[in-house]
Amino acid sequence: MQDHGFESSADAYRVKLDSFEGPLDLLLHLIRKSEVNIYDIPIALITEQYLAYIKLMEEMNLDLAGEFLVMASTLIHIKSRTLLPRPDPAQEDAGPEEDPREALVRRLLEHEKYKAAADMLHDRETLRGAQFGRSDSSVAKAAGEAYEPELEVDLFSLLAAFRGVLERASRRPQMVLPPDQMSIEDRIQQLLSRLSETEACGFEDLFADGDGSRGFMIVTFLALLEMIRLKLIRTSQTGSFGAIRIYKRARPAGAPHPIGDPQGA
């Protein structure tokens, strides 16, 4: 097969998280997904979920910035403080006790405000560039009241869907098969071929045609991330936590080069 310059090994392939997808974005994602009050964060639950995501990202060799690990330490520290005995309010020298979560909540609210402003600017730019696109209003009118516009999928929503795939796979009986070390570029070609046969494909469906091993699923997920980076596919979902669908797209001329491609240097 022709060499496209992809990183063949999942161990060698490193995904660099964009600067706007940092630890505060992950926390906001977990808070929204758990449907909890940002002013009253269940710190034990959120810390457990955050550490599970960190473990999964490290297993997939995602290039975690130091801020993710600093935030992990911060959450553990806050959790430990909430477990300490509270001072007796009846004591005269007991002043008002500061909630150990308060500083984190302030950071999250500030980050959410700037993120909302950035999203608004991005939406305006998208509307200006969509000269020939169908508006949501016209599509909704044709589709009826049940129509819900599709949203772009962020990295942490993809990770959440992937965690679900791994958890369901762990409950199925394991097949004993010879190890098959598939390269990322081979998996990309397989996925592109499959997407050429249909208009769109469900996210989970792309993990169903292998041996069911964790290694195969990780290679598939990394292949999807590389395809998104190269603008070979687009991902969307209805609602904040709806089903994710994958669409093949014509790669634009200005798209990034594959990792390791000398043209991309």
Secondary structure as UniProt FT lines:
FT   TURN            10..12
FT   STRAND          15..16
FT   TURN            19..20
FT   HELIX           23..34
FT   HELIX           38..40
FT   HELIX           43..59
FT   TURN            60..61
FT   STRAND          62..63
FT   HELIX           66..83
FT   TURN            89..90
FT   TURN            92..93
FT   TURN            100..101
FT   HELIX           102..129
FT   HELIX           136..143
FT   TURN            145..146
FT   STRAND          150..152
FT   HELIX           155..170
FT   HELIX           184..195
FT   TURN            196..197
FT   STRAND          201..202
FT   HELIX           204..207
FT   TURN            208..209
FT   HELIX           214..229
FT   TURN            230..231
FT   STRAND          233..238
FT   TURN            240..241
FT   STRAND          244..248
FT   TURN            253..254
FT   TURN            259..260
FT   HELIX           262..264
//
